[in-house]
Amino acid sequence: QVQLVESGGGLVQAGGSLRLSCAASGSIFSINAMGWYRQAPGKQREFIAMITRGGSTNYVDSVKGRFTISRDNAKNTVYLQMSSLKPEDTAVYYCNAYSVLSDHRSDYWGQGTQVTVSS
């Protein structure tokens, strides 16, 4: 099992910045990748960014050049630095980690943190 705890959400004006943190604990050795998703009211949860165990990163097109995912292995923490925020970035942001064992994928989720961008 993996436990994820997010922090860093809040209210920011358009054009501003926020940094989200996600601290992992438990069976962290089993994690293949960690990432961020978000869910706006009335919309489905969408993928935002991911960083693999090897350090490769991937982003959804809408945040490329504005968001950066990184990690601190010593702290078992993944960060999402968000810049040039737009009102449409408003959502609950969820940290995700997944492991794959014997072709079976297990997903773990944090509790979510609210990000609100005012215009």
C-alpha positions as CSV (number, residue, x, y, z in Angstrom):
1,Q,0.0,0.0,0.0
2,V,1.0,3.6,-0.7
3,Q,-0.3,6.6,1.1
4,L,-0.2,10.0,-0.6
5,V,-0.7,13.4,1.1
6,E,-1.0,16.6,-0.9
7,S,-0.5,20.1,0.1
8,G,0.0,23.5,-1.4
9,G,-3.4,24.4,-3.0
10,G,-5.1,27.7,-2.5
11,L,-6.4,30.8,-4.2
12,V,-4.3,32.7,-6.6
13,Q,-4.9,35.4,-9.2
14,A,-4.6,34.7,-12.9
15,G,-0.9,34.8,-14.0
16,G,0.2,33.8,-10.5
17,S,2.0,30.7,-9.4
18,L,1.5,27.8,-6.9
19,R,3.5,24.7,-6.0
20,L,1.8,21.5,-5.0
21,S,3.5,18.8,-3.0
22,C,2.7,15.2,-2.7
23,A,4.4,13.1,0.0
24,A,4.4,9.4,-0.4
25,S,4.8,6.8,2.3
26,G,4.3,3.0,2.7
27,S,5.5,0.7,-0.1
28,I,7.2,3.4,-2.1
29,F,9.7,0.9,-3.5
30,S,6.9,-0.5,-5.6
31,I,6.0,2.8,-7.3
32,N,6.6,3.0,-11.1
33,A,5.5,6.6,-11.5
34,M,3.8,9.5,-9.8
35,G,1.8,12.2,-11.3
36,W,-1.0,14.7,-11.0
37,Y,-4.6,14.8,-12.2
38,R,-7.3,17.4,-11.8
39,Q,-11.0,17.5,-11.7
40,A,-13.0,20.6,-12.4
41,P,-16.7,20.9,-11.4
42,G,-18.9,18.9,-13.8
43,K,-15.9,17.5,-15.6
44,Q,-14.1,14.2,-15.6
45,R,-10.7,13.8,-13.9
46,E,-7.9,14.5,-16.3
47,F,-4.3,13.7,-16.5
48,I,-1.9,16.7,-16.0
49,A,1.7,15.4,-15.5
50,M,3.7,12.4,-14.6
51,I,7.3,11.5,-13.6
52,T,8.6,8.0,-13.8
53,R,11.0,6.2,-11.6
54,G,13.6,6.9,-14.2
55,G,12.9,10.6,-14.2
56,S,11.0,10.8,-17.5
57,T,8.2,13.4,-17.6
58,N,5.0,13.8,-19.5
59,Y,2.5,16.6,-19.6
60,V,-0.9,17.2,-21.1
61,D,-0.7,19.8,-23.8
62,S,-2.7,22.4,-22.0
63,V,0.0,22.8,-19.3
64,K,3.2,22.4,-21.2
65,G,5.5,25.3,-20.7
66,R,3.5,26.4,-17.6
67,F,3.7,23.5,-15.2
68,T,6.7,21.5,-14.1
69,I,6.7,18.2,-12.3
70,S,9.7,17.3,-10.2
71,R,10.6,15.0,-7.3
72,D,12.9,14.8,-4.2
73,N,13.8,11.2,-3.7
74,A,15.2,11.8,-0.3
75,K,11.8,13.2,0.9
76,N,9.7,10.8,-1.2
77,T,7.9,13.9,-2.5
78,V,6.7,14.9,-5.9
79,Y,6.1,18.6,-6.7
80,L,4.0,20.4,-9.3
81,Q,5.2,23.9,-9.9
82,M,2.4,25.8,-11.6
83,S,3.0,29.2,-13.3
84,S,1.0,31.5,-15.5
85,L,-2.1,30.1,-14.0
86,K,-5.4,30.6,-15.8
87,P,-9.0,30.5,-14.4
88,E,-9.5,27.3,-16.4
89,D,-6.8,25.7,-14.2
90,T,-9.3,25.9,-11.3
91,A,-9.9,22.3,-10.1
92,V,-9.2,19.8,-7.3
93,Y,-5.8,18.5,-7.9
94,Y,-5.1,14.8,-7.1
95,C,-1.7,13.1,-6.6
96,N,-1.5,9.7,-8.2
97,A,1.0,6.9,-7.8
98,Y,0.9,3.5,-9.5
99,S,2.7,0.3,-9.3
100,V,2.7,-2.7,-11.7
101,L,3.1,-6.2,-10.4
102,S,2.6,-9.3,-12.5
103,D,0.9,-7.2,-15.2
104,H,-1.6,-5.8,-12.6
105,R,-1.6,-2.1,-12.1
106,S,-2.5,-0.6,-8.7
107,D,-3.4,3.1,-8.5
108,Y,-3.2,5.1,-5.3
109,W,-4.7,8.6,-4.8
110,G,-4.3,11.4,-2.5
111,Q,-7.2,13.3,-0.9
112,G,-7.0,16.2,-3.3
113,T,-6.2,19.8,-2.9
114,Q,-8.2,22.7,-4.2
115,V,-6.7,25.2,-6.6
116,T,-8.7,28.3,-7.5
117,V,-7.5,30.8,-10.0
118,S,-9.4,34.1,-10.0
119,S,-9.6,36.3,-13.1
